[in-house]
Amino acid sequence: MQRHRKAATPIAALATLLTFSITLTASPALADDKLPPSTVPPADSSNFLAAPDARQDLLMDLKSWIITQPGIEDSGYVESVNDSARLSTTLLWHGPANELQHAILAEGKRRGITVTIKQRKFSRAKLLDAASTAADSAGRGAFKDYKINSIVALDPNIDGIVVRGGQTRSSATTGPAADLAFAKAASAELGVDVTLQAAGVITPFATRSNDNAPFNAGGYMIAGNGTSCSTGFGIWLNGVRRTTTARHCWQHDYRARNNSSTSYGDGLVNSPDGAARVMTTAGFYWMFDGAWNNAAGYKKTVIGFSDVSTGDSVCTSGGNSGVRCGIQVERMCVLFNDGMGFGNVCTIEGHQVNNGLAAIQGDSGGPVFTTSGTNQVRATGMIQAGVDGWTNCTGVHDGGSNICSDRILFTSMRTITNSLGASLVVG
């Protein structure tokens, strides 16, 4: 795979995507009631998904138990770092042990999971507040001469926040000494330790192809101006089934990529958190499986959420690139601005462990998931953007100058539904 790395591009310009001129043979359309049960492929019909890791499932279930405990936000809990090979998790913790910490340790023991505590200098709330303040301070104060690409609020390897970007002053006033002075000034301004990292250019992935309502997750839709996105997991909102996509997928006339007679409707509402856009058309409890051009229409049933931690592995199912797995979660809160006037959003960062494709432009809004038994998946999140990247990808629907990346940002599906007062459409 030939990679042509892109130069840094202003965030505000990234929402304008490319018009696609490629026309390929359309995949068979699915009927309104989807494929009948007799056409559901056998469990071994696709080799695109890694076998479910029962140990990771156990760790994710514990994470779900932890984050739903009353008082967890003020308990001292910062995040979890999972190690499925050892069936263990490390709790990043601020402050002394307390009743809730003891309860988590006991629950882990009951489930056969080794739980250890790693002390942190700063609380989760302090880190998130500092990251948000830094994002809102671009061009002012300590950040006057620094271009911010993104801000990592929860990095298991750094006790503080990470500002990714670069100084904008002349070369005579930049360099290691200037970076050190900047980090010191930023730390004093924010009240937490600040680490600088160069680069980290963010590209929203706003760009399979022949679905019908109610829509599966991972469908590929394109607007009249050529910008394209993918459908996310179906949700129940106010008693009505809806399909979803990313909030920066803001066009009003999305159609199926290879069937212009199929409309995805218009935007109904944006989620207060999680950067999702709820569409007026219905969503279903299936997610497209396999490659982008899987003509058999393979899909898997969505059965619930999966709440991941650093160290867990996820897959994506974008409309442009199809299913991509082996994406390891590395950071739990990376703030970036999608450039559409919506402001910053807290995302989860994952990296394809073999430096292969994790997603491409056109996958925005598509599902991030974990497998859960035969022909079943759990909803983890929604594809939002890529970090750095290259062009001329192969093995996708629309490659060319669309930006591909081995490193993605995605938002939590549980966060999206909770902020809307909604629930998943499950089968």
C-alpha positions as CSV (number, residue, x, y, z in Angstrom):
1,M,0.0,0.0,0.0
2,Q,1.6,3.3,-1.1
3,R,1.2,6.1,1.4
4,H,1.4,9.8,0.6
5,R,1.4,11.7,3.8
6,K,-0.6,14.9,3.8
7,A,0.8,18.2,4.9
8,A,-0.9,20.0,7.8
9,T,-4.3,21.4,6.9
10,P,-6.3,24.0,8.8
11,I,-9.0,22.3,10.8
12,A,-11.7,24.7,9.5
13,A,-11.0,23.6,6.0
14,L,-11.3,19.9,6.6
15,A,-15.1,19.7,6.6
16,T,-15.2,20.3,2.8
17,L,-14.8,16.9,1.2
18,L,-14.3,15.7,-2.3
19,T,-16.8,15.0,-5.1
20,F,-16.6,11.4,-6.2
21,S,-16.7,10.4,-9.9
22,I,-16.2,6.7,-9.5
23,T,-19.2,4.6,-10.4
24,L,-19.1,0.9,-9.5
25,T,-21.7,-1.9,-9.8
26,A,-24.4,-1.4,-7.2
27,S,-24.8,-4.0,-4.5
28,P,-28.2,-5.6,-4.3
29,A,-30.7,-3.4,-2.3
30,L,-32.2,-4.8,0.8
31,A,-36.0,-4.7,1.2
32,D,-37.7,-2.6,3.8
33,D,-37.9,-5.5,6.1
34,K,-34.3,-6.5,5.3
35,L,-33.2,-9.9,4.3
36,P,-35.3,-12.9,5.4
37,P,-33.8,-15.2,8.0
38,S,-32.9,-17.8,5.5
39,T,-30.4,-15.5,3.8
40,V,-28.4,-14.8,7.0
41,P,-24.9,-16.2,6.3
42,P,-23.3,-18.9,8.5
43,A,-21.0,-17.9,11.3
44,D,-17.9,-18.5,9.2
45,S,-19.1,-16.7,6.1
46,S,-16.8,-13.7,6.7
47,N,-13.2,-13.7,7.8
48,F,-13.1,-9.9,8.3
49,L,-13.8,-10.0,12.0
50,A,-11.5,-11.3,14.6
51,A,-12.8,-14.1,16.9
52,P,-14.4,-12.6,20.0
53,D,-12.0,-12.3,22.9
54,A,-13.9,-13.6,25.9
55,R,-11.4,-12.0,28.3
56,Q,-11.9,-8.6,26.7
57,D,-15.7,-9.1,27.0
58,L,-15.2,-9.7,30.8
59,L,-13.1,-6.6,31.2
60,M,-15.6,-4.4,29.2
61,D,-18.4,-5.8,31.3
62,L,-16.6,-4.7,34.4
63,K,-16.0,-1.3,32.9
64,S,-19.7,-1.0,32.2
65,W,-20.4,-1.9,35.9
66,I,-17.9,0.7,37.1
67,I,-19.1,3.7,35.1
68,T,-22.7,3.1,36.0
69,Q,-22.1,3.0,39.8
70,P,-23.7,5.9,41.7
71,G,-21.1,8.5,42.7
72,I,-18.4,7.3,40.3
73,E,-17.8,10.8,38.9
74,D,-16.7,12.1,42.2
75,S,-15.0,8.9,43.5
76,G,-11.5,9.5,42.4
77,Y,-11.8,7.1,39.4
78,V,-10.0,8.5,36.4
79,E,-10.0,5.7,33.8
80,S,-9.3,2.0,33.3
81,V,-6.4,0.4,31.4
82,N,-7.2,-3.2,30.3
83,D,-4.9,-6.1,29.6
84,S,-7.0,-9.0,28.2
85,A,-4.0,-11.3,27.9
86,R,-3.7,-11.3,31.7
87,L,-7.4,-10.7,32.4
88,S,-6.4,-7.7,34.5
89,T,-7.3,-4.0,34.7
90,T,-5.5,-1.0,36.2
91,L,-7.6,1.7,37.7
92,L,-6.1,5.2,37.3
93,W,-7.1,6.8,40.6
94,H,-6.8,10.2,42.2
95,G,-6.9,10.6,45.9
96,P,-7.2,8.0,48.7
97,A,-8.9,4.7,48.7
98,N,-12.6,4.9,49.5
99,E,-15.7,2.7,49.7
100,L,-16.3,2.8,45.9
101,Q,-12.7,1.8,45.2
102,H,-13.0,-1.1,47.6
103,A,-16.3,-2.1,45.9
104,I,-14.6,-2.1,42.5
105,L,-11.7,-4.3,43.8
106,A,-14.2,-6.7,45.3
107,E,-16.3,-6.8,42.1
108,G,-13.2,-7.5,40.0
109,K,-12.2,-10.4,42.3
110,R,-15.7,-11.8,42.2
111,R,-15.4,-11.8,38.3
112,G,-11.9,-13.4,38.4
113,I,-10.3,-10.2,37.2
114,T,-7.1,-8.8,38.7
115,V,-7.6,-5.1,39.6
116,T,-4.7,-2.9,40.6
117,I,-4.6,0.8,41.4
118,K,-2.3,3.4,39.9
119,Q,-2.2,6.8,41.6
120,R,-2.6,9.9,39.5
121,K,-1.9,13.5,40.5
122,F,-5.0,15.0,38.9
123,S,-8.7,14.0,39.0
124,R,-10.7,13.1,35.9
125,A,-12.7,16.3,36.3
126,K,-9.6,18.4,36.6
127,L,-8.0,16.9,33.4
128,L,-11.2,17.2,31.4
129,D,-11.6,20.8,32.5
130,A,-8.0,21.7,31.7
131,A,-8.3,20.2,28.3
132,S,-11.5,22.0,27.6
133,T,-10.0,25.3,28.8
134,A,-6.9,24.8,26.6
135,A,-9.1,24.1,23.6
136,D,-11.0,27.3,24.2
137,S,-7.8,29.3,24.7
138,A,-6.4,28.8,21.2
139,G,-4.7,32.1,20.2
140,R,-4.9,33.5,23.7
141,G,-2.7,33.5,26.8
142,A,-0.1,30.8,26.9
143,F,-1.5,29.5,23.6
144,K,-1.1,32.8,21.7
145,D,1.6,31.4,19.4
146,Y,0.5,27.7,19.3
147,K,-1.7,26.0,16.7
148,I,-3.7,23.3,18.5
149,N,-4.7,20.3,16.4
150,S,-6.1,18.3,19.3
151,I,-5.8,17.8,23.1
152,V,-5.5,14.5,24.9
153,A,-7.1,14.7,28.3
154,L,-6.8,11.0,29.4
155,D,-3.5,9.4,28.4
156,P,-2.6,6.4,30.5
157,N,1.1,7.1,30.0
158,I,1.0,10.8,30.9
159,D,-0.2,12.3,34.2
160,G,-1.5,15.5,32.8
161,I,-2.8,16.6,29.3
162,V,-1.1,16.4,25.9
163,V,-1.4,19.4,23.5
164,R,-0.8,18.3,19.9
165,G,0.1,20.8,17.3
166,G,3.0,23.2,16.9
167,Q,4.2,26.7,17.6
168,T,3.5,29.3,15.0
169,R,6.4,31.7,15.7
170,S,9.4,32.1,13.5
171,S,12.1,29.3,13.6
172,A,14.4,31.6,15.5
173,T,12.0,31.5,18.5
174,T,11.0,27.9,18.4
175,G,12.7,24.7,19.3
176,P,13.1,22.5,22.4
177,A,13.8,25.5,24.8
178,A,10.8,27.4,23.5
179,D,8.6,24.3,23.8
180,L,9.7,23.8,27.3
181,A,8.9,27.4,28.2
182,F,5.6,27.1,26.5
183,A,4.7,23.9,28.4
184,K,5.7,25.5,31.7
185,A,3.5,28.6,31.0
186,A,0.6,26.4,29.8
187,S,0.9,24.2,33.0
188,A,0.8,27.3,35.2
189,E,-2.2,28.6,33.3
190,L,-4.2,25.4,33.4
191,G,-3.2,24.0,36.8
192,V,-2.1,20.6,35.4
193,D,1.1,19.3,33.8
194,V,1.2,19.9,30.0
195,T,3.1,17.8,27.5
196,L,3.6,18.9,23.9
197,Q,3.5,16.6,20.8
198,A,4.1,17.7,17.3
199,A,1.7,17.0,14.4
200,G,-1.6,15.3,15.1
201,V,-3.5,16.8,12.1
202,I,-7.2,15.9,12.4
203,T,-9.3,15.0,9.3
204,P,-13.1,14.5,9.8
205,F,-14.0,11.3,7.9
206,A,-17.2,12.7,6.5
207,T,-17.4,10.6,3.2
208,R,-22.6,-0.1,1.8
209,S,-23.9,1.7,-0.8
210,N,-27.4,0.4,-1.6
211,D,-29.5,0.1,1.6
212,N,-33.1,0.8,2.2
213,A,-35.0,2.0,5.3
214,P,-34.9,1.0,8.1
215,F,-31.2,1.5,7.6
216,N,-28.4,-0.7,8.8
217,A,-25.3,0.7,10.6
218,G,-22.4,1.1,8.2
219,G,-24.3,2.2,5.1
220,Y,-22.7,4.5,2.6
221,M,-24.5,7.7,1.8
222,I,-23.7,10.7,-0.5
223,A,-25.1,14.2,-0.8
224,G,-25.7,16.2,-4.0
225,N,-22.5,18.1,-3.6
226,G,-20.5,14.9,-3.5
227,T,-19.7,14.8,0.3
228,S,-20.3,11.4,1.8
229,C,-20.8,9.8,5.2
230,S,-21.8,6.6,6.8
231,T,-24.8,5.6,8.9
232,G,-24.3,4.8,12.6
233,F,-26.2,2.5,15.0
234,G,-30.0,2.8,15.1
235,I,-31.5,4.4,18.2
236,W,-34.9,4.7,19.8
237,L,-35.7,8.4,20.3
238,N,-39.0,9.5,21.9
239,G,-40.4,6.1,21.0
240,V,-39.4,6.3,17.3
241,R,-36.6,4.4,15.6
242,R,-34.0,6.7,14.0
243,T,-30.7,6.2,12.1
244,T,-27.7,8.3,13.0
245,T,-24.5,9.7,11.6
246,A,-21.8,12.2,12.6
247,R,-22.9,15.8,13.3
248,H,-20.4,17.2,10.8
249,C,-22.3,15.3,8.1
250,W,-24.6,18.3,7.8
251,Q,-25.9,18.0,4.3
252,H,-29.7,17.8,3.8
253,D,-30.0,15.4,0.8
254,Y,-28.1,12.2,1.6
255,R,-28.9,9.3,-0.7
256,A,-27.6,5.8,-1.0
257,R,-24.2,5.8,-2.7
258,N,-25.3,3.6,-5.5
259,N,-29.0,4.2,-5.5
260,S,-30.1,7.9,-5.7
261,S,-33.8,6.9,-5.2
262,T,-33.1,6.0,-1.6
263,S,-33.1,9.0,0.8
264,Y,-31.7,9.0,4.3
265,G,-33.9,12.0,5.1
266,D,-32.6,15.1,6.9
267,G,-31.1,15.9,10.2
268,L,-33.6,16.0,13.1
269,V,-31.4,16.9,16.1
270,N,-27.7,16.8,17.2
271,S,-26.8,14.9,20.3
272,P,-25.8,17.2,23.2
273,D,-22.7,15.1,23.7
274,G,-20.9,12.6,21.4
275,A,-21.1,14.6,18.1
276,A,-23.9,12.6,16.5
277,R,-26.7,13.7,14.2
278,V,-30.0,12.0,14.4
279,M,-31.7,11.6,11.0
280,T,-35.4,11.6,10.2
281,T,-35.4,8.1,8.8
282,A,-35.5,4.8,10.7
283,G,-32.5,2.7,11.9
284,F,-32.4,-1.1,12.2
285,Y,-30.6,-3.5,14.6
286,W,-28.2,-4.8,11.9
287,M,-24.7,-3.6,11.1
288,F,-23.1,-4.3,7.7
289,D,-20.3,-6.9,7.9
290,G,-17.4,-7.6,5.6
291,A,-15.7,-5.5,2.8
292,W,-17.2,-2.4,1.3
293,N,-18.3,-4.3,-1.8
294,N,-19.8,-7.4,0.0
295,A,-22.5,-8.1,-2.5
296,A,-24.2,-10.7,-0.2
297,G,-25.3,-8.0,2.2
298,Y,-23.7,-9.7,5.2
299,K,-24.6,-8.2,8.5
300,K,-24.5,-8.8,12.2
301,T,-27.1,-8.1,14.9
302,V,-26.5,-5.3,17.5
303,I,-27.2,-6.7,21.0
304,G,-26.1,-3.8,23.3
305,F,-23.2,-1.6,24.2
306,S,-19.5,-2.3,24.8
307,D,-17.7,0.2,27.0
308,V,-14.0,0.1,26.2
309,S,-10.9,1.1,28.1
310,T,-7.3,1.8,27.0
311,G,-5.8,-1.5,25.8
312,D,-9.0,-2.9,24.3
313,S,-9.4,-3.7,20.6
314,V,-12.3,-2.6,18.4
315,C,-13.4,-2.7,14.8
316,T,-14.9,-0.2,12.4
317,S,-17.5,-0.7,9.7
318,G,-17.4,2.4,7.5
319,G,-19.4,2.7,4.3
320,N,-16.3,3.6,2.3
321,S,-13.8,1.1,3.7
322,G,-15.8,-1.8,5.1
323,V,-14.9,-3.6,8.3
324,R,-11.4,-2.9,9.7
325,C,-10.2,-4.6,12.9
326,G,-7.2,-4.7,15.1
327,I,-7.7,-1.2,16.3
328,Q,-6.3,-0.8,19.8
329,V,-7.6,1.9,22.1
330,E,-4.8,4.2,23.2
331,R,-6.4,7.3,24.7
332,M,-9.8,7.9,26.2
333,C,-10.4,11.6,25.7
334,V,-8.9,13.6,22.8
335,L,-10.5,16.9,22.2
336,F,-10.8,18.2,18.7
337,N,-13.0,20.7,16.8
338,D,-14.7,19.3,13.7
339,G,-14.7,22.8,12.2
340,M,-18.4,23.0,11.6
341,G,-19.1,25.5,14.4
342,F,-20.1,22.9,16.9
343,G,-17.1,23.3,19.2
344,N,-14.8,20.6,20.7
345,V,-15.8,17.1,21.4
346,C,-14.2,14.4,23.6
347,T,-13.2,11.4,21.4
348,I,-11.5,8.1,22.0
349,E,-8.3,7.4,20.0
350,G,-7.5,4.0,18.5
351,H,-4.5,2.8,16.4
352,Q,-4.5,-0.1,13.9
353,V,-1.8,-2.3,15.4
354,N,-0.2,-3.2,12.0
355,N,-0.3,0.5,10.8
356,G,-3.0,-0.6,8.3
357,L,-6.2,1.2,7.4
358,A,-8.5,2.0,10.3
359,A,-10.9,4.3,8.3
360,I,-11.0,6.7,5.4
361,Q,-13.0,9.8,4.6
362,G,-16.5,8.8,3.9
363,D,-16.6,6.6,7.0
364,S,-17.7,9.4,9.4
365,G,-20.7,8.5,11.4
366,G,-20.1,4.8,10.9
367,P,-20.0,2.2,13.7
368,V,-17.2,1.3,16.0
369,F,-17.9,-2.1,17.6
370,T,-16.7,-5.2,19.3
371,T,-17.8,-8.8,18.4
372,S,-19.9,-10.8,20.8
373,G,-20.6,-14.3,19.8
374,T,-22.0,-15.7,16.5
375,N,-23.2,-13.0,14.2
376,Q,-23.5,-10.5,17.0
377,V,-21.8,-7.2,17.8
378,R,-21.9,-4.6,20.6
379,A,-22.0,-0.9,19.9
380,T,-18.9,0.9,21.0
381,G,-19.0,4.2,19.2
382,M,-19.2,6.4,16.1
383,I,-16.3,7.2,13.7
384,Q,-15.5,10.9,13.7
385,A,-12.0,11.6,12.3
386,G,-8.5,10.4,11.5
387,V,-5.1,11.6,12.8
388,D,-2.6,12.5,10.1
389,G,-2.9,10.0,7.2
390,W,-2.2,9.4,3.5
391,T,-4.0,9.2,0.2
392,N,-4.5,6.7,-2.7
393,C,-5.8,4.0,-0.4
394,T,-6.7,0.6,-1.9
395,G,-9.4,-1.8,-1.0
396,V,-12.0,0.9,-0.5
397,H,-15.0,2.2,-2.5
398,D,-13.8,5.7,-3.1
399,G,-10.0,6.2,-2.7
400,G,-8.1,8.7,-4.7
401,S,-7.4,11.8,-2.8
402,N,-9.6,10.9,0.2
403,I,-7.5,10.8,3.3
404,C,-7.0,7.4,5.0
405,S,-5.5,6.8,8.4
406,D,-4.3,4.1,10.7
407,R,-5.3,6.2,13.7
408,I,-8.9,7.2,14.3
409,L,-11.0,9.2,16.7
410,F,-14.4,8.0,17.7
411,T,-17.1,9.0,20.2
412,S,-18.9,6.7,22.6
413,M,-22.2,5.4,21.6
414,R,-23.3,5.2,25.2
415,T,-22.5,8.9,25.6
416,I,-24.5,9.7,22.5
417,T,-27.6,7.8,23.6
418,N,-27.4,9.0,27.2
419,S,-27.2,12.7,26.1
420,L,-30.2,12.3,24.0
421,G,-32.3,10.3,26.5
422,A,-32.3,7.6,23.8
423,S,-31.6,3.8,23.6
424,L,-30.0,1.4,21.1
425,V,-32.2,-0.4,18.6
426,V,-31.2,-4.0,19.4
427,G,-32.2,-7.4,18.1
